[in-house]
Amino acid sequence: MMRSCSVLLRVLAVAACIAASATASSAAVFEIPQNGGVASGIGYFSGWKCPPNDNISIVVDGGAPIPVPSGVRRNDTASACGNDGRNGFIAQTNFNLLGNGTHTAVVRQNGVPFAQTTFDVTTFGTNFLTGVAGLFTLDDFPTSGATTTVEWVQGQQNFVIMGTSGGGGETMVAVRYVNELQCGSTSFNSTMSANGFVWGSNNGSLSQYQVVTNRSFLGPFVETNNSQCGSPIPYNFTVFIESGRAYTLVQTLLLGGPYLVLNDDGPIDLKTGAAAEPSAAQGGKPTVVGGRGIAGAGAQAFSAAP
């Protein structure tokens, strides 16, 4: 009887371990567009999935599968998936092409659905609005007493933040940078700059956090490097940054070329004016935004670091 109980306990322990592994490996979230939310202009489908997370595709309204780049570094998913955080997927899209109304997107791995989102799209009645311009101010945004200026950008089919003022009190965020590209099979030194700030990633290393004060957006960005694959690489988009949070700029290989992603690492301690590494217990948010770089012709081709 004692031996039977011992065998039973071992069987139950193995089963529990397998169940836990299955739960971790199957964890997945479709984050953008938010379920029940809205989308417009040039935007993104994005989220994350624990391995296996290759061969990701998205089907919108029952149409043809759209291949989606995966393996994007998402540090906030590392603990959930038990790996280095390369669990994100992201794909740029023109939501205007879907037309006004409610749409459903299903994300799949090897053809098997694992998450979906339903969202509304509103357009200006055309797939790509041209020949217009507009610069507007938003009062009391993002805080009471603040003024935010937004401008229509044709290439993004949307409004982008051009500047903010007022609102009282100093805003602070922390930003760092890592380059995940190689030139052929060789690592290189990379520098990312925006709005007077410069971050360096030597041979794929993470830079230190820099404290950015009194800004609600970053961009456009320019990357320079000492490789044979082409430099500089401009990234012509801006991103909103929220005071009191830490972010990581990640240059990686997606859609066959350089791609810059901004990850939200979670809240940070700014009491001393220096950025502290976010703890594992602090929650990050979804990938904020991503965009392709414009790489010049080089002697070699960029590749993804192993």
Summary of the structure (lengths in Angstrom):
residues: 306
radius of gyration: 21.6
end to end distance: 52.1
largest distance: 83.4
contacts: 932
relative contact order: 0.14
helix: 13%
strand: 47%
